[in-house]
Amino acid sequence: MKKILIVDDSEMTRNFHSYILKNSDFVVLDAEDGAEALEKLYKEKDDIGLVLTDINMPNMNGYTLIEKIRGNNEMDNIVIGIISTLDEQIDKEKGYEKGVDFYFVKPVDPEELIESIEMILE
């Protein structure tokens, strides 16, 4: 099974999403910003199947992270989801334009998150 990388500058949010996913038997990694996420992706690009990222983060925001993943031929098959407090239509459109596969608004419903991930990774 491919690993899931959770990217969020809030440790509490990372821990919450990790807990939800680990209880559904997913293998989870985490990173506190886009720069750390890219380091982990370069090291484990063959093992990571899904990235769940926030948008507003220091050092490298979620949109820049998404652009870098989608711009790398070795990682462009990775599924990307956004989980953000930004819930305006323009934010969602920007995410889809950058190449995300799904967009959730925080706080996310755990069952909905798991169902969506299972469907996408099938």
Phi and psi in degrees as a GROMACS rama.xvg file:
@    title "Ramachandran Plot"
@    xaxis  label "Phi"
@    yaxis  label "Psi"
@TYPE xy
-71.6146  151.703  LYS-2
-83.9128  157.08  LYS-3
-112.228  131.173  ILE-4
-105.832  119.521  LEU-5
-99.4288  126.53  ILE-6
-121.367  113.158  VAL-7
-160.529  139.397  ASP-8
-77.3766  -10.4325  ASP-9
-92.276  115.682  SER-10
-61.3071  -38.4062  GLU-11
-61.1383  -43.3721  MET-12
-65.7186  -44.8888  THR-13
-57.8259  -45.9204  ARG-14
-63.7889  -40.4769  ASN-15
-62.7973  -49.5164  PHE-16
-66.8215  -37.6688  HIS-17
-60.9272  -44.5811  SER-18
-59.1841  -47.7938  TYR-19
-57.6209  -48.5068  ILE-20
-71.2621  -41.3094  LEU-21
-63.8498  -34.4054  LYS-22
-69.4038  -13.9451  ASN-23
-105.201  21.187  SER-24
67.8517  25.2029  ASP-25
-89.1209  150.483  PHE-26
-92.9958  126.642  VAL-27
-123.481  135.954  VAL-28
-116.346  163.122  LEU-29
-142.88  161.734  ASP-30
-147.999  148.134  ALA-31
-92.196  -6.21367  GLU-32
-162.497  175.887  ASP-33
-62.7345  -35.3544  GLY-34
-64.5504  -45.8792  ALA-35
-65.6315  -37.3982  GLU-36
-61.4257  -44.0169  ALA-37
-61.557  -40.7521  LEU-38
-57.3893  -46.6749  GLU-39
-67.3625  -37.6342  LYS-40
-64.4133  -42.1038  LEU-41
-64.1209  -36.462  TYR-42
-73.6205  -36.1117  LYS-43
-126.956  31.4452  GLU-44
-57.4456  -28.3936  LYS-45
-80.2996  -16.2795  ASP-46
-102.707  -15.2643  ASP-47
-97.4953  123.838  ILE-48
-105.359  -17.4205  GLY-49
-148.272  136.116  LEU-50
-117.236  126.616  VAL-51
-109.022  115.229  LEU-52
-125.599  146.868  THR-53
-80.1046  169.049  ASP-54
-98.1765  -54.0018  ILE-55
-83.9067  103.769  ASN-56
-144.369  154.05  MET-57
-73.0138  168.741  PRO-58
67.7307  -58.8299  ASN-59
-148.185  119.198  MET-60
-77.5406  172.905  ASN-61
-63.282  -38.3516  GLY-62
-62.6855  -42.4093  TYR-63
-65.6432  -41.1119  THR-64
-58.5486  -46.2247  LEU-65
-60.5227  -44.545  ILE-66
-59.5812  -41.5387  GLU-67
-68.6286  -37.9389  LYS-68
-67.0333  -49.3737  ILE-69
-67.1172  -23.3542  ARG-70
-86.3999  -1.0497  GLY-71
-109.262  114.995  ASN-72
-58.0302  -28.8033  ASN-73
-77.9188  -14.2935  GLU-74
-121.126  0.818523  MET-75
-69.982  -6.40259  ASP-76
-91.4875  -3.74422  ASN-77
-72.6834  134.047  ILE-78
-75.8057  137.129  VAL-79
-126.071  131.085  ILE-80
-125.355  146.258  GLY-81
-104.677  136.239  ILE-82
-126.238  108.935  ILE-83
-141.682  159.421  SER-84
-80.5614  -13.4843  THR-85
-73.6478  113.846  LEU-86
-121.289  17.3331  ASP-87
-77.4813  150.4  GLU-88
-57.2902  -37.8131  GLN-89
-63.5283  -34.303  ILE-90
-67.1577  -43.6851  ASP-91
-64.388  -43.6396  LYS-92
-61.121  -42.2594  GLU-93
-62.1321  -40.9981  LYS-94
-60.5609  -47.0831  GLY-95
-66.885  -35.2357  TYR-96
-63.132  -35.1334  GLU-97
-75.3099  -17.6397  LYS-98
113.64  19.9655  GLY-99
-75.6555  156.934  VAL-100
-94.9308  -26.4381  ASP-101
-157.438  162.817  PHE-102
-140.549  121.381  TYR-103
-115.537  146.595  PHE-104
-101.937  132.794  VAL-105
-71.8672  146.604  LYS-106
-77.1939  138.246  PRO-107
-87.896  142.945  VAL-108
-75.096  119.504  ASP-109
-54.0675  -44.3343  PRO-110
-65.0481  -39.8686  GLU-111
-64.9563  -40.2809  GLU-112
-61.9942  -49.1801  LEU-113
-62.169  -46.1297  ILE-114
-59.7214  -43.606  GLU-115
-63.9845  -44.5206  SER-116
-64.6241  -43.6826  ILE-117
-61.9745  -41.5326  GLU-118
-63.5961  -44.8267  MET-119
-67.9189  -37.5599  ILE-120
-84.1857  -4.82132  LEU-121
